[in-house]
Amino acid sequence: MGAPGSRRSAPIVASYVRVAVGPGAAQRLHGAERFYRTINEAHRMHFAAMDVPVGAVGLAASQRSEVVQALAGYHAALDLPIVRVLADADANALRAVADAAAP
């Protein structure tokens, strides 16, 4: 039946997408994924149910064009992809990810 059959609007489908850019991007992405895979039993079960290999969640890139290309798949599948910035703790690193992932 779904939302249209019950005279409701379809819900917005949103998800966080972990994004790391620049030197060390892959290491930051893998570190975040390792943390989330083991944070608690619910997270462990979620990742097990997804049945994806370590390193398959999120995206690491060296430049904006790679980020835009990789985010295209998320835009196609989601109403609202939300970039979860993975950057070193300085303003330049944060800005690099924000600039690379901006629409």
Backbone bond lengths (Angstrom), bond angles and torsions (degrees), N, CA, C in turn:
res aa  C-N    CA-C-N  psi(-1)  N-CA   C-N-CA  omega(-1)  CA-C   N-CA-C  phi
1 M - - - 1.434 - - 1.530 109.26 -
2 G 1.322 119.80 -60.01 1.444 122.25 177.09 1.516 113.07 71.37
3 A 1.330 114.54 -179.05 1.461 120.93 -176.84 1.519 113.11 -59.91
4 P 1.353 120.05 -48.33 1.471 118.72 -178.57 1.530 113.20 -59.94
5 G 1.319 117.65 -38.02 1.453 121.07 -179.92 1.514 113.09 -67.96
6 S 1.322 117.00 -21.49 1.467 120.17 179.22 1.524 111.39 -104.68
7 R 1.329 115.98 14.95 1.464 122.89 177.99 1.519 113.10 62.60
8 R 1.312 116.16 32.97 1.465 121.61 175.37 1.516 108.52 -116.45
9 S 1.293 115.07 156.59 1.460 119.70 173.06 1.518 108.73 -72.54
10 A 1.303 115.37 147.34 1.459 119.01 174.80 1.526 108.91 -65.39
11 P 1.326 118.02 140.77 1.465 119.98 179.78 1.532 110.58 -69.44
12 I 1.305 115.06 155.02 1.468 120.66 174.30 1.520 107.81 -75.49
13 V 1.311 116.22 131.43 1.462 121.49 177.83 1.524 107.32 -100.48
14 A 1.323 115.50 113.46 1.456 121.95 -177.27 1.515 109.95 -126.48
15 S 1.324 115.57 153.92 1.456 119.98 177.36 1.520 109.72 -157.70
16 Y 1.317 115.15 147.58 1.454 119.78 172.74 1.520 108.83 -75.65
17 V 1.324 115.64 141.72 1.460 122.37 174.41 1.520 106.61 -124.38
18 R 1.302 116.22 115.28 1.460 119.47 178.94 1.528 108.77 -71.60
19 V 1.345 116.88 128.98 1.459 122.22 -177.67 1.519 109.44 -131.93
20 A 1.316 115.19 126.88 1.464 122.44 175.23 1.524 108.11 -125.79
21 V 1.336 116.47 139.95 1.460 121.42 -176.28 1.520 109.45 -133.58
22 G 1.323 114.82 143.53 1.459 120.94 172.53 1.515 113.49 91.07
23 P 1.332 115.00 -167.81 1.471 119.67 -179.07 1.532 110.75 -57.09
24 G 1.312 116.75 134.16 1.460 122.00 179.79 1.515 114.52 78.34
25 A 1.342 117.91 8.43 1.470 120.85 -177.16 1.525 112.02 -58.88
26 A 1.309 116.82 -47.63 1.473 120.09 -178.19 1.527 110.87 -62.30
27 Q 1.325 117.28 -39.36 1.464 120.54 179.55 1.528 110.79 -66.49
28 R 1.344 118.25 -41.05 1.467 120.26 177.95 1.524 110.55 -64.35
29 L 1.327 116.70 -42.79 1.459 120.64 -179.86 1.525 111.00 -62.59
30 H 1.319 116.70 -47.47 1.463 119.67 -179.23 1.524 111.39 -65.48
31 G 1.336 117.27 -36.78 1.465 120.23 177.79 1.517 111.76 -63.58
32 A 1.326 116.54 -43.67 1.467 120.49 178.50 1.521 110.47 -64.31
33 E 1.324 116.35 -42.44 1.459 119.56 -179.75 1.522 110.73 -64.69
34 R 1.322 117.96 -44.23 1.467 120.09 178.30 1.531 110.43 -58.18
35 F 1.322 116.74 -41.97 1.470 120.82 178.94 1.527 110.49 -61.18
36 Y 1.340 117.30 -51.23 1.465 120.63 -176.50 1.522 112.34 -67.76
37 R 1.314 118.01 -31.35 1.470 119.92 178.75 1.519 111.85 -65.18
38 T 1.324 117.55 -23.69 1.469 120.15 -173.34 1.525 113.64 -121.70
39 I 1.335 118.37 9.19 1.464 120.67 -174.13 1.533 112.18 -62.35
40 N 1.327 117.59 -37.03 1.465 121.39 176.81 1.530 108.29 -163.58
41 E 1.319 115.39 177.07 1.469 119.90 -176.36 1.527 112.11 -62.81
42 A 1.329 117.51 -38.35 1.469 120.18 179.84 1.537 110.89 -62.26
43 H 1.311 116.70 -42.22 1.468 119.50 178.06 1.531 110.87 -66.49
44 R 1.321 117.02 -41.24 1.471 119.75 178.10 1.527 110.10 -60.19
45 M 1.327 117.20 -43.35 1.459 120.96 -179.99 1.536 111.06 -66.24
46 H 1.326 116.57 -39.67 1.462 120.70 179.72 1.528 110.86 -61.32
47 F 1.323 116.84 -49.68 1.461 119.52 -180.00 1.521 111.43 -65.42
48 A 1.330 117.52 -35.83 1.467 119.86 177.21 1.524 110.00 -64.74
49 A 1.332 117.21 -40.34 1.466 120.85 179.98 1.528 111.21 -66.70
50 M 1.344 117.09 -33.78 1.467 119.59 178.02 1.518 111.14 -69.16
51 D 1.328 115.98 -26.95 1.463 121.89 177.37 1.537 112.19 52.49
52 V 1.331 115.06 50.38 1.459 120.08 176.13 1.523 108.95 -117.07
53 P 1.315 116.62 147.22 1.462 119.15 -179.03 1.526 111.74 -69.17
54 V 1.328 116.43 155.38 1.454 121.23 174.44 1.522 107.93 -57.14
55 G 1.317 115.78 133.64 1.452 120.64 -179.41 1.516 113.66 98.19
56 A 1.334 117.15 -0.52 1.468 120.41 -176.87 1.522 112.96 -97.96
57 V 1.323 117.88 0.70 1.458 121.14 -176.04 1.527 109.09 -109.58
58 G 1.324 116.73 124.23 1.452 121.27 179.99 1.514 111.79 89.73
59 L 1.337 115.60 -171.28 1.457 118.23 179.87 1.512 111.07 -144.88
60 A 1.321 113.57 143.28 1.461 122.93 176.05 1.522 106.42 -122.12
61 A 1.325 115.98 134.36 1.457 120.29 -176.51 1.520 109.99 -146.71
62 S 1.318 114.84 161.90 1.453 118.86 178.16 1.519 112.26 -97.62
63 Q 1.338 117.11 -18.53 1.463 119.39 -177.14 1.519 111.31 -153.26
64 R 1.341 115.24 166.13 1.458 122.56 -176.02 1.521 113.45 -54.76
65 S 1.326 118.78 -44.14 1.468 120.38 -176.30 1.528 111.23 -58.65
66 E 1.315 117.90 -36.40 1.466 121.64 177.91 1.526 110.72 -69.07
67 V 1.337 116.99 -38.61 1.466 121.15 179.32 1.526 109.88 -65.22
68 V 1.341 116.22 -47.58 1.464 120.69 -179.53 1.526 110.21 -59.05
69 Q 1.318 116.91 -44.74 1.464 120.70 -179.68 1.531 110.93 -63.74
70 A 1.321 117.26 -43.97 1.464 120.13 -178.74 1.532 111.72 -69.97
71 L 1.336 117.67 -35.73 1.464 120.25 178.94 1.526 112.53 -70.25
72 A 1.322 117.85 -20.98 1.468 121.02 -179.81 1.526 111.15 -56.29
73 G 1.311 117.64 -39.53 1.462 120.82 178.01 1.520 112.37 -64.12
74 Y 1.328 116.54 -37.56 1.467 120.42 177.40 1.527 110.51 -69.10
75 H 1.347 116.79 -40.20 1.469 120.07 177.91 1.526 110.91 -63.06
76 A 1.319 117.04 -33.97 1.464 120.78 179.73 1.531 111.61 -70.52
77 A 1.328 117.34 -30.49 1.463 121.00 -175.35 1.519 113.75 -97.37
78 L 1.317 117.90 -20.22 1.457 121.93 -174.09 1.522 110.97 -122.05
79 D 1.323 115.94 151.70 1.463 119.59 170.74 1.524 110.18 -74.57
80 L 1.341 116.13 -34.23 1.449 120.72 -174.68 1.524 111.51 -144.59
81 P 1.329 117.40 91.81 1.465 119.12 171.31 1.533 108.56 -76.73
82 I 1.322 116.76 130.22 1.462 122.41 -179.20 1.525 107.72 -111.71
83 V 1.319 116.47 116.46 1.463 120.20 -177.59 1.524 109.60 -73.58
84 R 1.317 114.86 123.62 1.476 122.91 173.16 1.520 105.21 -98.50
85 V 1.324 116.07 106.36 1.463 122.32 -173.94 1.523 110.65 -71.62
86 L 1.326 115.24 126.65 1.457 122.04 173.33 1.522 106.60 -115.43
87 A 1.320 116.47 102.83 1.454 120.86 -176.67 1.512 109.92 -142.43
88 D 1.330 115.01 159.76 1.454 118.95 170.97 1.525 107.53 -62.99
89 A 1.300 116.81 157.57 1.464 121.44 -174.37 1.524 112.35 -81.23
90 D 1.314 115.98 62.59 1.459 119.88 171.35 1.523 108.86 -145.90
91 A 1.321 115.53 157.85 1.467 120.78 -173.11 1.523 112.39 -61.73
92 N 1.319 118.56 -37.89 1.467 120.45 -178.62 1.524 111.71 -65.82
93 A 1.325 117.65 -40.85 1.459 121.62 179.83 1.530 110.24 -67.46
94 L 1.328 116.59 -41.54 1.469 119.99 177.72 1.530 111.06 -63.83
95 R 1.308 116.39 -42.43 1.461 120.15 -179.93 1.527 110.75 -65.61
96 A 1.324 118.22 -37.32 1.465 121.09 -179.86 1.520 110.93 -59.76
97 V 1.326 117.53 -43.01 1.467 120.19 178.71 1.517 110.15 -69.88
98 A 1.328 117.47 -44.70 1.467 120.59 -179.80 1.535 110.66 -60.22
99 D 1.319 117.64 -43.99 1.470 121.32 178.80 1.521 110.95 -64.60
100 A 1.313 117.19 -40.82 1.470 120.79 -177.34 1.527 111.92 -68.99
101 A 1.321 116.94 -33.01 1.467 120.27 -175.16 1.523 113.19 -97.08
102 A 1.317 118.09 -2.82 1.464 120.47 -177.93 1.526 110.79 -65.79
103 P 1.339 116.34 142.70 1.465 119.23 179.00 1.524 112.51 -65.81
